[in-house]
Amino acid sequence: MKILHIMPILGVGGASRLLSELLPMLNKEMEASFLISRYVDKTFLPKLQNAGVSVRVMGNGVQDPFQVFKIIKELRNNYDVIHVHLFPMLYWVAIANLFVKRELVYTEHSTYNKRRNKWYLAPFERWAYSRYSKIISISNQTESNLKSWLNVAGDDKRFAVINNGVNLNEFKNCEHERVYPHTLIMVARFVPAKDQETVIKAMTLLGEDVNLIFVGDGEKIDVCKSLAKDLKVDGRVHFVGTQSDVPRWIGKADIGIQSSHWEGFGLTAVEMMAGGLPVVASDVEGVKQVVEGAGLLFPHGDYEKLADIVNKLLSDQSYYEMVKRRCIERSKMYDIKTMVDSYINVYKDVIQRSRK
């Protein structure tokens, strides 16, 4: 099989990290290629190239509709399946497919996007999604929200759920090296979907021996740095930027935090659980289903409750160990090998149906 994955950018976000793990494993079973508009960050590029994955860059702006012509040219290369990720590639590939017919698969990565606030986009959204033979959601809630937006029947066979997966070996073998007496870590971009502000506010209610590490970069980082300074916790809140070796940073922490306004899945929550950390997460859809019953949840935006949970974990060793064990066990449900096998089965099914 020849499979082409198309995504707007290659950066350091969850989708980029996921594909940097997925495509090398797919490339062992088939010919997997990757097409993007542009780079935002090349952290994951060596992993893709070392695995023999062809990465091609169109060089256009993400929103540039003239990318359609380059996509049309790419579709002429006799791929068996075109697998698309994220907006606006959802639109551009759907339009390109009017001129060069290929079997299309789309992965929905989030429970929410701003397009759903604009009722006038609904007809075009329904048309765009209708061009895809299979629509994969990364969680049950992601699928439910998407079906509601598109107003499709609950038994529509084009829809399926494949949970994101993690290379468990990379995280369960990470070395634990404590830098501070107690350390919290949050691995996430500083974007509207994430809620680093609540974690910073919680630091005002935690002991002076508790430090917080933020791994990631993005548009909100300066606002968060200013907040930490205003609250006088900037000496204990550390912004280390984008890091390629996430397992090493997880190994420096005692507790993992996933604070969000909305999520599709919560990939970093699984990574932190696999790395042996008890995870505390916002009770928002997507990440809630991943963490609930293993790690601990706090009400969205409630920094006081978050601080209470952290203090309980740090003061009660037996409770800490119990939550930690539960999180390690939960992470085993999200082995990337299961995700890879599921996607291969989708490709085979799509190809088989197209030949009937």
Secondary structure, DSSP 8 states (H G I E B T S, - for coil): -EEEEEEEEESSSHHHHHHHHHHHHHTTTSEEEEEEEEES--TTHHHHHHTT-EEEE--S-TT-TTHHHHHHHHHTT--SEEEEESTTHHHHHHHHTTTS--EEEEEE--S--GGGG-GGGHHHHHHHHHT-SEEEESSHHHHHHHHHHHT--TT-TTEEE----B-HHHHHT-----SSSEEEEEE--SSTTB-HHHHHHHGGGS-TTEEEEEEB--TTHHHHHHHHHHTT-TTTEEEEE--S-HHHHHTT-SEEEE-BS--SS-HHHHHHHHTT--EEEE--TTHHHHHTTTSEEE-TT-HHHHHHHHHHHHH-HHHHHHHHHHHHHHHGGGBHHHHHHHHHHHHHHHHHHHT-
